[in-house]
């Protein structure tokens, strides 16, 4: 079963949730190999932290039954 979390400018992830998102993307972007700082900037852009158009982040977590 998948658990879906949505983050946006009104529902921000906690500091630990944000770090988990950055870690996951850093470890799984493979050939793109974006630096952690760039991944964090893209998350901040989506969450409208600072000047940006904003957006949202969806996180899907597979839960064991």
C-alpha positions in Angstrom: 0.0 0.0 0.0 1.3 3.5 -0.9 1.1 6.4 1.5 1.1 9.7 -0.4 2.3 13.0 1.2 1.9 16.3 -0.5 4.0 19.4 0.5 3.5 22.9 -0.7 4.0 26.5 0.6 1.1 26.0 3.1 2.1 22.5 4.2 5.9 22.5 4.6 7.9 19.4 5.5 9.7 19.3 8.8 13.5 19.7 8.8 13.9 15.9 9.0 11.4 15.2 6.2 13.1 17.7 4.0 16.5 16.0 4.7 15.0 12.6 3.8 13.7 14.0 0.5 17.2 15.5 -0.3 18.9 12.2 0.7 16.6 10.1 -1.5 17.0 12.3 -4.5 20.8 12.6 -4.0 21.1 8.9 -3.9 18.8 8.0 -6.7 19.4 10.6 -9.4 22.2 8.4 -10.8 23.6 9.9 -14.0 22.3 13.4 -13.3 24.3 13.5 -10.1 22.9 16.8 -8.9 24.7 18.3 -5.9 22.8 18.3 -2.6 22.7 22.1 -2.6 21.0 22.2 -6.0 18.5 19.6 -4.9 17.7 21.7 -1.8 17.3 24.8 -4.0 14.8 23.0 -6.2 12.8 21.8 -3.1 12.9 25.4 -1.7 11.6 26.7 -5.1 8.7 24.2 -5.2 7.8 25.1 -1.6 8.1 28.9 -2.3 10.8 29.4 0.3 12.1 32.7 -1.1 11.1 34.3 -4.4 9.6 31.7 -6.8 6.5 30.7 -8.6 6.1 27.8 -6.2 4.7 24.4 -6.8 4.4 21.2 -4.8 6.2 18.0 -4.0 4.5 14.5 -3.9 6.2 11.8 -1.8 5.0 8.2 -2.2 6.1 5.8 0.5 5.5 2.0 0.2 4.2 0.7 3.5 4.5 -2.9 4.6 1.2 -4.5 5.6 
